Amino acid sequence: MLASGLVLAAAWIWLSCKQSQKTHNQAIAKAKPEKEKAPRSYLLPMMAEHQLNMLRDPHTGNMLCIAVDVDNENHLLAGSASGGMWESNTEGNLWHKVTAPDAEQSATCVAQDRRTGKHHTWYYGSGELLSTTNRNVSTSVRTVGLGNGIFKSTDNGSSWQALPSTQGGQPGVLKDVFQGVWRIVTDPVTMNKDVVYAACYGAIMRSEN
């Protein structure tokens, strides 16, 4: 009988503790403010309406690259897969297109010459090529958009000119190395030559002029 009584007493104490804990948790839950649901995008809610207009522009395309001027953090350049190069002088609040309407509209990478006295010089590459869908059985690239060379600006990104040595790719046919440019890097040390490297379709290209 004593053992049974102890078991019942222990069970009653355990149930009482559980009920007390449940009541305590409910009280804490009511006291806490309701947690806001996280937005689906962490980028768009932070962007002003005029910034979103650039993304909504049907001629902009996917934005593939962005760079900040080393001399002026308010000055930005951003490249689009099919909408050319865009410039902002207001930390990204307002944008305007700097690629000519009749020029190549693909801008996949952008780089600033960071040598002293050369910061006004920029380069951008064209051509959006993605990796193979199934690398273990295929070596064919999954082409999104063919480019046509590398472009250069000598007025800090306000206007751009095609580099003739990188032009000449046949539209719709992927053959030339400069039809897909993934990255451009300038030599930050050499001062007597303008050394530029470009990671292109099938090759790393180098220029000294």
Steps between C-alpha positions, in 0.01 A plus 500: 500500500784735590669433167175562309450825686850616415446418131174694493661793677791503256261486204296789639813711554622424144163598346490815706847600384410433136184712529693778672766497227232508228331798663837675535585446133160630387548813708843563345360445151226757557749751635731474197412707192404295200805425287479656157521266206821535307452653155548274203770730370758672717588738219180640353341631824809714557497655154330828423233521232732667248756224554239235430409674176839402356437137588149517349624656177438234232820609325724459804530122523676316781754712685826303493765730642550816703803709596565795728732780392813495717500881505131554566275249676193682367603404146391149396499308174279194445488265203194322362474178302297663224458865600852642485696697759330724758647781707401657830649807668266482800605179681258303286191712562477619138632324191546587133613288210843575350508238223410638158174361354681356197784344702534150646241475780663222699716602799615210714800637692650839575840612629666828587867573437627555855842639421572851622382752241307234304180472701298663222558191282250212514438179304201275463459162333202358316335161451311297760603136474404251769674175585398168351180347627658158545878526514568129536341416165517827304750773417251727325428831669146601582488828309285781632623796298800547273703815544731685269821605668630736765411867540708782646419834662752779551255750653422310821217293356295773332557364147640178356682390186549147372858373482540404130735210576219328694225548241389280214303213649231357272150558642337177613817293464733445798852488358693806609660518845366852557137393457503403866698704753468397864748731669743784430798594720747784450864479607527733803881525491628545144494870410666513158244268342123459532494130587153345505400136554167352393350161584325410177333208328775238480796722587661756728586799282763767570549843350770763551330784319 
